[in-house]
């Protein structure tokens, strides 16, 4: 007798979904760190700003002529938690959408 096909496990993803999620995670990590360069002033000093956090910026570090100062020096946990929630939501939504497209194409529910 032939056995019915096995049910797919809930957490099992297709390889194409995993590769796509890898790129999504890389994009989110790149968006999390932003490096901007400021203009030079009359003394020739320049300013480089590093900002961490996406979509909420939770830490900014300024470099000006070799002098480093950070504002704020603490990391607000509410903004970090909001960023983590957004990351998890974006990755989960992307995974669900990719798996939905694959299942629809295969004709499986």
N, C-alpha and C positions, 0 to 999 in steps of 0.2 A: 504494500500500500504506500502511496505517496503521502508524505506528511505535509501539512499546511505550512506556508512560509512563516518563518519566525518573525515575531514583532520586533520592530526596531526599538532599542532602548531609548529612554527619554533624553539622556545627555549625550547620545551619540550624534556627531555632526559629520557632514561630508567634508572631504579634504578641501574642496573648493571654498566651502564656507570658512574653514579654518585659515586658509591662505588670505581670504578677504578680510577676516577679522584681524589678522596680523597687520595688514595695511591700515585698517581703521585705528587700531591701537597705536601704531606708529604715528599716524596723523594727529591723534589726540595728544600724544607725548610731545610732538613738535609744537603743537598749539599751546601746550602747557608752559613752554619756555620761550620767551620772546626777548630778543636782544635788539635794542635800538641804539643808534649813535646820534648824539646831539651835535650841535654846531660849535665851532670854535668861537671863543670870545676874543677880545682885543689882546689878551696876553698870550694867545695861542693855546690856551687850555681847551681841552675837549671833554665831553661828558659821554659816558657809555652807561646806558640804563639796562639792567636785566630785570625782567618782570616774570614772576612765577605765578602760575595759576590760570586755568581756563575753565569756565567762562568768568569766574570771579578772580581778580588779581589779589593774592594774599600776601605777597612779599615783593618789594622793590629794592634793588641794590644799585647804588650809583657809584661809578668810578669816575673820578675827575683828577687828572694829572697824577696818577699813582696813589691818590688818596681814596680809600674805600669807606663808604658809610652806608648804612642800611636803615631804611625806614619802612615799616616799623621793625623793631628788633624782635618782636614776638610774632608768632604765627597764629592768627585767629583760627581756632579749630572749627568754628561754624562755616567759614568760607572753604576750608579744606574739605570738610564733610560734604558741603554742597558740590564741590568739584568732583569728589568721588562718586556721589550719587548720579551726577550728569554722565560721567564716564561709564558707569555700569549700565545706565539706561541706554546710552548710545550703542554700546557693544551688544547688549541684549536685543535691542530693536534691530540692529543690523543682522545678527545671527538669525532671529526669527524671520526676517524678510528674505534672507538668502535661502533658508530651508523651505520657506513657503514657495518661493519661485521654483526650486528644484522639485519639490513634491507635485506642484501643479503641472510641471512639464512631464513628469513621470506618470501622472495620472493616479497617484496615491493620495488618500485623504490625509 
